[in-house]
Amino acid sequence: MTSFRITKLDMHQSYFVGKVESAGKEFSINVQDQRRGKVLKMPIKPHSKKHRFLVRFTGKEDIFVEDYLPYIGESEWLEIDSDEIVFALADKQDEFDTIEIVDE
């Protein structure tokens, strides 16, 4: 599993941008709806060669939202395209503090 700590997440019209940290490194993040289909791109190469990963946002008081997303490849940003995740962030963006990518 790869874990990212959310340090900043701001809403812009219908998408979110911000910063996350993993293994002592900071990365930019973009979360948007599924205009180009469900998408997962990561700045860290996954441990597994699976094609779909469980992406879970978690936070205080056991709040979470998750979706299975196809891994499209590497990117300098953490890129997540998911209607379910965007809708949950729109309601409670300040309550989420961690992103887990389950790749095992």
N, C-alpha and C positions, 0 to 999 in steps of 0.2 A: 504494500500500500504506500502511496505517496501522499504526503500531507502538506498543505499550505496554510499558513496563518494569514488571515485577512487583516491588513494594516490600514487599508483605505478602500472605500467602495462608494462611488458617487453615481447618482442617476443622471443621465442625459437623455432627454426625450424618451426613447423606448429601449435604451440599452444602459449598461453599467460599465464603468471603467474604474481602475484603481490599482492598488499594489498588494502583492502577497509576498510572503517569505517562506522559503523552504531550504533546509540544510545551510542556513546562514547566508543565503543569497536572496536578493530582492528581484522580483519579476513584476512586469505589468500584467494586468488582467483585463479582458474584455468579455462581458457576458451579454448576449443578445438573443433575440428570438430566432426562430428557425427559417429565416428567409432563404438560406442556402441549404436547408435540411439540418438535421441534428449533427453537430460537429464537436469534436474534442481535439485540440492541438495543445501540445505541452512543450515547455522549454527544457524539460527533463525527460530523457528517454525512459519509457516504462520498462519494468523488469520482465514483463511477459510479452509474448508475441500475439496476444489476443487482439481481436479486431473491435471488440466492444468492451467498455469499462463502465462500472458503476461510479457515477460522480455524485457525491453527497456533500451538501452544505449543512453544517451543524452549528448550534449556538446554545445560548443560555436556556435554561428551563426545558431541556430536551427537545428544542425546536429543530426540525430538519426538513430538507427537501432533497430528493434524489431522482436521478434519471439515468438510464442506460444510453451511452453515447458511443458512436463509432469513432475510433481513433484514426484521424486523418493524417497525422504526421507531426513532425517537430516544428516549432515556431519560437521566436524570441519571446512571445507573449503566451500566457495561459489563455486560450480561447475556448469559450464554451457557448454553444448555440443550442438553447433548449427553452421551449415555451414554458414548461413546468417550472424550471428554475427562475426564469425571468419574472413570471407572475408571482412567485413566492417572495423574491427579492423586492418587488415593487411594494408588497404589503409590509414586509418586516426586515428591510435591508440592514438596519442597525443592530439587529439581534443575532446575525450570523457572524461567527468569528473563525471558522475553520472550513477548509475544503479537503475532502478525502477522495482520492482517486484509487479505487480498489482494482488492482491489476494482477491479483494472485489467484 
